[in-house]
């Protein structure tokens, strides 16, 4: 078995792709997870050699970095996915809601904006 390197660029790219695919499945959004959430999940994948190897194998099979006209495949419904999905749900729940823009705050005394 090869030594496990958490700094391996291939692992980092595969982990980011897995996190994007998981976010897309959990939220039905075609957008990336918030940066803090994505980083937390990527670190979780990288620091667990079993999960990291699993994600590397997934990326080798599915090639998430290649352009295709096919819709993305769903992630396997297994223990790794469920563990990461639970972590992502918890991280997403902790993200504060964005504040709506308040035009009354746009101009403050001393501001050069009009």
RAQUI-V590949 format. One record per backbone hydrogen bond with DSSP energy under -1.0 kcal/mol. NH is the residue of the N-H (numbers start at 1). CO is the residue of the C=O. E is the energy in kcal/mol with one decimal. If there is no record, write none. Layout:
nh:NH co:CO e:E
nh:NH co:CO e:E
//
This chain:
nh:8 co:5 e:-1.7
nh:12 co:8 e:-2.2
nh:13 co:9 e:-2.6
nh:14 co:10 e:-2.4
nh:15 co:11 e:-2.8
nh:16 co:12 e:-2.3
nh:17 co:13 e:-2.3
nh:18 co:14 e:-2.4
nh:19 co:15 e:-2.6
nh:20 co:16 e:-2.3
nh:21 co:17 e:-2.4
nh:22 co:18 e:-2.8
nh:23 co:19 e:-2.7
nh:24 co:20 e:-2.4
nh:25 co:21 e:-2.1
nh:26 co:22 e:-2.6
nh:27 co:23 e:-2.4
nh:28 co:24 e:-1.7
nh:38 co:34 e:-2.9
nh:39 co:35 e:-2.9
nh:40 co:36 e:-1.9
nh:41 co:37 e:-2.2
nh:42 co:38 e:-2.8
nh:43 co:39 e:-2.5
nh:44 co:40 e:-1.9
nh:45 co:41 e:-2.3
nh:46 co:42 e:-2.7
nh:47 co:43 e:-2.3
nh:52 co:48 e:-3.2
nh:53 co:49 e:-2.5
nh:54 co:50 e:-2.0
nh:55 co:51 e:-2.6
nh:56 co:52 e:-2.3
nh:57 co:53 e:-2.5
nh:58 co:54 e:-2.5
nh:59 co:55 e:-2.6
nh:60 co:56 e:-2.1
nh:61 co:57 e:-1.9
nh:62 co:58 e:-2.7
nh:63 co:59 e:-2.4
nh:66 co:63 e:-1.7
nh:78 co:76 e:-1.7
nh:82 co:78 e:-2.4
nh:83 co:79 e:-2.4
nh:84 co:80 e:-2.5
nh:85 co:81 e:-3.0
nh:86 co:82 e:-2.3
nh:87 co:83 e:-1.8
nh:88 co:84 e:-2.4
nh:89 co:85 e:-2.8
nh:90 co:86 e:-2.1
nh:91 co:87 e:-2.3
nh:92 co:88 e:-3.1
nh:93 co:89 e:-2.2
nh:94 co:90 e:-1.1
nh:105 co:102 e:-1.9
nh:106 co:103 e:-1.4
nh:111 co:108 e:-2.5
//
